[in-house]
Amino acid sequence: MDNDNRSAASAAPATTRRARRWAVLGLGVTALAAAGALAAHWHADAHPLGLGGPGHGFGGWHGGMGDMDPAALSKRIEAMVDFRLADIDVTPEQRDRIATILKGAANDLRASRKQHMQVRRQSMELLAAPTIDRAQLEKLRVEQMQLGENASRRMLQALMDSAEVLTPEQRAKLAERSRRRVPPGG
């Protein structure tokens, strides 16, 4: 095989790998948008500097989630799924399966919201105390990190489950759409 053929042969798998990465990124954006809805809901009133609430937090400039009730959160996730999957020829069944996966993740993450807020409030109380209890603050930091790790793991699971619903061609279309949305070098 001459150098031109070898280059073309090695370029094809690299192009396929890049397309897959972009597809995963695109689906990740979809999953993270849904997770973002929950994250904004999760953090809305827990920011240590009082920056939570509508208009702030992850995705908050687009309305914030605050203390969104489960039905409204479900509708918001469906709207985000519809938006992100537009123009990639998904079937209604695929769209519904992905929405169900993301709603499941949102519900799972919602369950830990109160725990997260409680830890944040305890941290703020300790920082406002006359004497700083470094050991207790470190313990709460570790607890927050574990909550974040669990949330990250659950979001990744939803991302992978959602990716498996789509065909490779649909993931490639989603990747291309996401590539157009990301600025060069981003």
C-alpha positions as CSV (number, residue, x, y, z in Angstrom):
1,M,0.0,0.0,0.0
2,D,1.5,3.4,-1.0
3,N,1.5,6.4,1.3
4,D,-1.6,8.0,-0.2
5,N,-3.7,4.9,0.4
6,R,-2.3,4.4,3.9
7,S,-3.1,8.1,4.7
8,A,-6.7,7.6,3.4
9,A,-7.1,4.4,5.4
10,S,-5.9,5.9,8.6
11,A,-7.9,9.1,8.1
12,A,-11.2,7.2,7.8
13,P,-11.0,5.7,11.3
14,A,-9.8,9.1,12.7
15,T,-12.7,10.8,11.0
16,T,-15.1,8.2,12.4
17,R,-13.6,8.7,15.9
18,R,-14.0,12.4,15.6
19,A,-17.6,12.0,14.5
20,R,-18.3,9.7,17.4
21,R,-16.7,12.2,19.8
22,W,-18.9,15.0,18.4
23,A,-22.0,12.8,18.6
24,V,-21.2,12.0,22.2
25,L,-20.6,15.7,22.8
26,G,-23.9,16.7,21.2
27,L,-25.8,14.1,23.2
28,G,-23.9,15.2,26.2
29,V,-25.1,18.8,25.6
30,T,-28.6,17.5,25.5
31,A,-28.2,15.5,28.7
32,L,-26.4,18.3,30.4
33,A,-29.1,20.8,29.4
34,A,-31.6,18.6,31.1
35,A,-29.3,18.1,34.0
36,G,-28.7,21.8,33.9
37,A,-32.4,22.3,34.5
38,L,-32.1,20.2,37.5
39,A,-28.8,21.8,38.6
40,A,-30.3,25.2,38.5
41,H,-33.2,23.9,40.5
42,W,-30.7,22.2,42.9
43,H,-28.6,25.3,43.4
44,A,-31.2,28.0,43.2
45,D,-31.4,28.9,46.9
46,A,-28.1,27.3,48.1
47,H,-25.5,29.7,46.6
48,P,-23.2,30.9,49.5
49,L,-23.3,34.5,48.2
50,G,-27.0,34.5,47.6
51,L,-26.6,34.3,43.8
52,G,-29.3,31.6,43.3
53,G,-32.8,32.0,42.1
54,P,-34.3,33.0,38.8
55,G,-31.8,34.4,36.4
56,H,-28.8,32.8,38.0
57,G,-27.2,29.4,38.2
58,F,-26.5,26.9,35.4
59,G,-28.8,28.0,32.5
60,G,-30.4,30.5,34.8
61,W,-30.2,33.4,32.3
62,H,-32.8,31.6,30.4
63,G,-35.4,31.7,33.2
64,G,-33.8,29.7,36.0
65,M,-35.5,26.7,37.5
66,G,-35.8,27.8,41.1
67,D,-38.1,25.4,43.0
68,M,-39.7,24.1,39.8
69,D,-42.4,21.5,40.5
70,P,-41.8,18.0,39.0
71,A,-44.5,18.5,36.2
72,A,-42.9,21.8,35.1
73,L,-39.4,20.2,35.2
74,S,-40.7,17.3,33.1
75,K,-42.1,19.7,30.5
76,R,-38.8,21.7,30.5
77,I,-36.8,18.5,29.9
78,E,-39.1,17.5,27.1
79,A,-38.7,20.9,25.4
80,M,-34.9,20.7,25.7
81,V,-34.9,17.2,24.2
82,D,-37.2,18.4,21.4
83,F,-34.8,21.3,20.7
84,R,-31.6,19.3,20.8
85,L,-32.9,16.4,18.7
86,A,-34.6,18.6,16.1
87,D,-33.3,18.0,12.6
88,I,-31.7,14.6,13.3
89,D,-34.7,12.4,12.3
90,V,-35.4,10.7,15.6
91,T,-38.6,8.7,15.8
92,P,-41.2,9.6,18.4
93,E,-40.2,6.4,20.3
94,Q,-36.6,7.4,20.4
95,R,-37.5,10.9,21.6
96,D,-39.7,9.5,24.3
97,R,-37.1,7.0,25.4
98,I,-34.5,9.8,25.7
99,A,-36.9,12.1,27.5
100,T,-37.7,9.2,29.9
101,I,-34.0,8.5,30.6
102,L,-33.3,12.2,31.3
103,K,-36.4,12.6,33.5
104,G,-35.3,9.5,35.5
105,A,-31.9,11.1,36.0
106,A,-33.5,14.4,37.0
107,N,-35.7,12.6,39.5
108,D,-32.7,10.7,40.9
109,L,-30.7,13.9,41.3
110,R,-33.7,15.8,42.7
111,A,-33.7,13.3,45.6
112,S,-30.3,14.6,46.8
113,R,-31.1,18.3,46.4
114,K,-32.2,18.8,50.0
115,Q,-29.1,17.0,51.2
116,H,-26.9,19.3,49.1
117,M,-28.7,22.4,50.3
118,Q,-28.4,21.3,53.9
119,V,-24.6,20.8,53.6
120,R,-24.2,24.2,51.9
121,R,-26.2,25.9,54.7
122,Q,-24.1,24.1,57.4
123,S,-21.0,25.3,55.7
124,M,-22.2,28.9,55.6
125,E,-23.2,28.7,59.3
126,L,-19.7,27.4,60.2
127,L,-18.0,30.2,58.2
128,A,-20.1,32.8,59.9
129,A,-19.3,31.4,63.4
130,P,-17.0,33.3,65.7
131,T,-14.5,30.5,65.5
132,I,-13.9,28.6,62.3
133,D,-14.2,24.8,62.7
134,R,-11.8,23.7,60.0
135,A,-12.3,20.0,60.7
136,Q,-16.1,20.2,60.3
137,L,-15.8,22.4,57.2
138,E,-13.4,19.8,55.7
139,K,-15.9,17.1,56.5
140,L,-18.7,19.0,54.8
141,R,-16.4,19.7,51.8
142,V,-15.8,15.9,51.4
143,E,-19.6,15.3,51.7
144,Q,-20.2,18.0,48.9
145,M,-17.6,16.3,46.7
146,Q,-19.3,13.0,47.1
147,L,-22.7,14.5,46.3
148,G,-21.1,16.0,43.2
149,E,-19.4,12.7,42.2
150,N,-22.7,10.9,42.5
151,A,-24.5,13.5,40.4
152,S,-21.7,13.4,37.8
153,R,-21.9,9.6,37.7
154,R,-25.7,9.6,37.3
155,M,-25.5,12.3,34.5
156,L,-22.9,10.2,32.6
157,Q,-25.1,7.1,32.9
158,A,-28.0,9.1,31.4
159,L,-25.8,10.4,28.7
160,M,-24.6,6.9,27.7
161,D,-28.1,5.4,27.9
162,S,-29.4,8.2,25.7
163,A,-26.6,7.8,23.2
164,E,-27.5,4.1,22.9
165,V,-31.0,5.0,21.8
166,L,-29.8,6.8,18.7
167,T,-28.3,5.1,15.6
168,P,-24.7,5.9,14.6
169,E,-26.1,8.0,11.8
170,Q,-28.2,10.0,14.2
171,R,-25.3,10.5,16.5
172,A,-23.2,11.7,13.6
173,K,-26.0,14.3,12.7
174,L,-26.2,15.4,16.3
175,A,-22.4,15.7,16.4
176,E,-22.4,17.9,13.2
177,R,-25.2,20.1,14.7
178,S,-23.2,20.4,17.9
179,R,-20.0,21.2,16.0
180,R,-21.8,24.1,14.3
181,R,-22.8,25.4,17.7
182,V,-19.3,25.3,19.3
183,P,-17.0,28.2,18.3
184,P,-13.8,27.2,16.6
185,G,-11.2,26.0,19.1
186,G,-13.9,25.6,21.7
